[in-house]
Structure formats: C-alpha cells, structure tokens
Amino acid sequence: MWVMLNDAFLSIVENRNNKSELLVRARVEGDLERVFTNVDTFVDEAADYKYRAFIARKVVEKVIASKVADINYPNFKGSVSSGDHKRHDAYMRVWSEMNKIQE
C-alpha cells in the first residue's frame, strides 16, 4: 500500500517473517519518524526504499486511522508544504499520471 501524506510518502507491506508486523518503508529520510513516533528504523542502502521499520500491524492501523481523522484541508496538493518543493512536484507527477487513466 502506498500512503501519500502531506509530509511523508510510505510504502507498507507485510513482513514476510512475522505476519503480525508490517514493513513500513520510505524513500525520504525522516518520513517514518514524522509519522511513527518511537520507531526503530534502519537503512538498507541496496533496497528500493532505503528507510525501513518493522511495526506491529495494530500500531500502523491506529496511526494511519488517526491521520485520516486529522484531515483538515479541502485540497490535498495544496496541503503539502510550500517549502517542500521536491515532494509537491513528485506528488503532482503522480496526480498527473493517475489523471491519465481516469475513465
């Protein structure tokens, strides 16, 4: 699952070795820590998502649900910090590509 927050981009998949955990991955340093407090992260230089953490499913569920509950903007793209140009531009490219497949 990809989760695009206005201050973090995450990829969340099942931990192959422990079904009670999820492997939460990020491409930008600090994204994991912005979303999940007190998380033990590690770096895998050879991986497609460099920043990683194994987190209990229930914790991920609770945190992501709280992010949904905290939505306070009418336009997602506009909620991305104006100082975070790289993230905003990347999100715009994703938006544009997904717009192309809209029926």
C-alpha angles and dihedrals in degrees: 000000000000116000117194111194123175090253104027143035116208138180113205123194137158119276102244091211100043119032092195090066135063126213106230114196136187137184096207122067111244097023093105093048092048090058103031119041120210093013122153105230129187135191124235107188092190097051128095089236105044099193117062145169136179107225131177112260092235091055092050091047092051095046095046091047089052090052089055091048090051097055107131104162133088095213124041097201089052091052094063109101113264087224092059097074096158093054094043092049092047091050090049090054090051090047090050094049093047090048088059092062095047111119 
